[in-house]
């Protein structure tokens, strides 16, 4: 498109749920502002939905709703397609069709990007069109673009984040009220922070998809959700949270992506972090991502990580960028996977453990426990005893060691005659060793 032929850019939206309805609303209400920012009018020409008569949060102009999503993305007059239906199919097929038919695409689909991102990126490159996806991670928080563009001249070494609002709300309530997991989950569901089926959130699947996207961008390598080690929070107890509090720490579900030599380590699991760490103060359903790089040092991005309007804000930001690129007849940054680093197995990843052990209160117990750690070349940072007699408990925090060695140590402890029960095992992040 030449500078003198700035025709109206036509936008199709796939999905009109919590996010899609807000995208439609912003496209309508901010039409003049968007035109000024883009440099040409932006017109909504179709909204694909499953049911025409379903209740919606926004009024859609007559003639825009359609159940024919495939037909909408195949139109030769559509310049930009916004995909906010989620899931793998039909989203993947619709995005591929949109790209093949000459449209640029903005998506919020973390699950699809984490499972089959390379297919989408290759299709976008072949079609010479943009594929932008800021809204796929951490809602309104600008984190993907800083990794892809602002820090492109730096070397990112670590990305540590709270990227799931549901689990953060649950763990925050457990910390502040002393509630158990089930009680906190029930409150999250009543307030609308958790789905009726919360599995994707509480078992870490949502966070793992986001970790895969973050690791891919930060370390210029292809990382899929299946590459990310994953543990959820359903086994976190009130006792775990209380033990963290006694240590001056708090429990968070963390997405951790690290550069380990020539490999990438990517994991999602609950961990204790010191209350002095910036991520410890992230409350309720908010998200935050902590980035470490060689030149810039430590950066933190914080804000609402979900919700219709916040996510729509990220979608519209991408849409403006993609629309400007269409006018200038250029493409933005595509996939960067040149480093092609392998993903380090979790067993080789160095972590730290907090282990609480109910033991017999008799001579030699502490030495026997210390020997179990030494048998696997794991050194102990701190150990303290709580209670006496039948109520004796040892709380051990290790120095960093391969996760497999720490796991083997815990298994050995469970098999020892002097150990009645290993009551808590949790990884520790942040703070000095």
Secondary structure as UniProt FT lines:
FT   TURN            3..4
FT   STRAND          9..14
FT   HELIX           18..29
FT   HELIX           31..38
FT   STRAND          42..48
FT   TURN            52..53
FT   TURN            62..63
FT   STRAND          65..66
FT   HELIX           69..73
FT   TURN            76..77
FT   STRAND          80..83
FT   TURN            89..90
FT   HELIX           91..100
FT   TURN            101..102
FT   STRAND          104..107
FT   HELIX           110..127
FT   STRAND          131..132
FT   HELIX           134..136
FT   TURN            139..140
FT   HELIX           144..145
FT   HELIX           146..150
FT   TURN            151..153
FT   STRAND          156..162
FT   HELIX           165..177
FT   HELIX           181..190
FT   TURN            191..192
FT   HELIX           199..202
FT   HELIX           205..219
FT   HELIX           225..227
FT   STRAND          229..230
FT   TURN            234..235
FT   HELIX           238..246
FT   TURN            247..248
FT   STRAND          249..260
FT   TURN            261..262
FT   STRAND          263..274
FT   TURN            275..276
FT   HELIX           278..281
FT   TURN            284..285
FT   STRAND          286..293
FT   TURN            294..296
FT   STRAND          297..304
FT   HELIX           308..328
FT   TURN            338..339
FT   STRAND          342..343
FT   HELIX           346..348
FT   STRAND          350..359
FT   TURN            363..364
FT   HELIX           365..375
FT   TURN            376..377
FT   STRAND          380..386
FT   HELIX           389..391
FT   STRAND          393..398
FT   STRAND          401..402
FT   HELIX           403..414
FT   TURN            417..418
FT   STRAND          419..429
//
